[in-house]
Amino acid sequence: MTGTSCRSVHSALYISWYRCVLDGLTHAVTDDEFLRGIRLQEGRYHSLCGHEVLIHSCLAPADRSCPTCRELVNASARVAVRRR
């Protein structure tokens, strides 16, 4: 899945969706969290829902997205729209 931007006047939530090896779901990971994971060089990233994501091959097609991550992204987008 491609990156998503949920913008508001005061902040922006930049996320990308990654499929996890552990549960097979595609989770939303913020760019900041992704960079933190890269700096730690552990190959582990925390998604919006708090799940620890071990990224599956990006060549594998995305299947089901995490319902909690999806709802958090949608809620962020609704808040951003109301702030405009």
C-alpha angles and dihedrals in degrees: 000000000000128000119278130210121206105187134189130172091259104034146005131218111210114190141167127201119237129181112232122224091212101057104010092234125126110240133195113243121185118233089240091054091046091053090047090053091049091051091052090048092214099119091234126119132178118231127213090266091053096252115144104238123210100190117236118216110296086224090067110091118247113255122177121001122223108264092216094051090046092052092047091052091047092048091050090051091050091052091049091052092050092052094056 
